[in-house]
Amino acid sequence: MADDRLMPSAETPVDPTLDLFAEIERLKQERKAMILAHYYQDPDIQDIADHLGDSLELAKRARDADQAEVILFCGVHFMAETAKILNPSKTVIIPDLDAGCSLAEQCPADQLRAWKARHPDHYVVMYINCSAATKAESDMICTSSNAEQIIAAVPKDRPILFGPDKNLGAFLAKKTGREMDLWPGACMVHETFSSQKITRLKAEHPDAKFIAHPECEDHVLALADYVGSTSRLLTFVQQDSGSKFIVGTETGILHTMHKAAPDKELIPVPYEDRTAACQGCNQCPHMKLNTLEKIYLALRDLEPRIEMDEQLRERARLPLDRMLALS
């Protein structure tokens, strides 16, 4: 049996004369649906969301969605899976099944299982950017918001296997001093950021502070004035006395930053042109697959829907519950 089953969405054209904002609101009320959206979604999607947040905040919102009958997750595949793991009685839908994650794809459950077998004394901490099957092989899950807290909770006598993001893992090893073996995965967006171009930007804007997500490579983080999770970058821009920021994470966050701090100037980090085909590499192509049209269809048809084997769900929930108990 497959680890999880996803019902495909019918490819139905949408009437171009429809007021999608009004139709989505109507369907949301009819379906008793709650819309969750990640900061990396397009601005229109962020604006229609009932709750906007990073992975940790959205996991909590999904877990506590008692009043909703349907959870529409505007993010990527592993996020919708997490919602189903934490709240199995709800119908969980996602606008586009192809909205995956480069990190999640790089650490399949069978390979993690083999890695664990070679390190039987290690404690397994997996970044939330992984599949339900991979979560089920873990001892604890973390997000970039709570990763240091999670690592600190691991028994001191246990070395750690950390994955799938080697850059976040390396950052945590430096911050905590813990012995950690790192899975060789990386985010396709954060790895494209160019330290040379950032250095040039900093020279052009000497009054700007460079803020970066810990999924960035070490040579990029070395240039940062502040390193933090998506939500902490947002808070830093709001609260810091500076007026100009070079922002080193996926550009979707700029929309919410502009709304939260309209008086601040925000400059997206440029990317390294590693391939001729690379266009807009500082945007996640998976996140951007979700559209208003697909949201409308998902609410109309209640598809694509997340379904999951119950034994897998229970195993995947355990390390998530451990994380949430500490968060």
Order of alpha helices (4+ residues) and beta strands (2+ residues): beta-alpha-beta-alpha-beta-alpha-beta-alpha-beta-alpha-alpha-beta-alpha-beta-alpha-beta-alpha-beta-alpha-beta-alpha-beta-alpha-beta-alpha-beta-alpha-beta-alpha
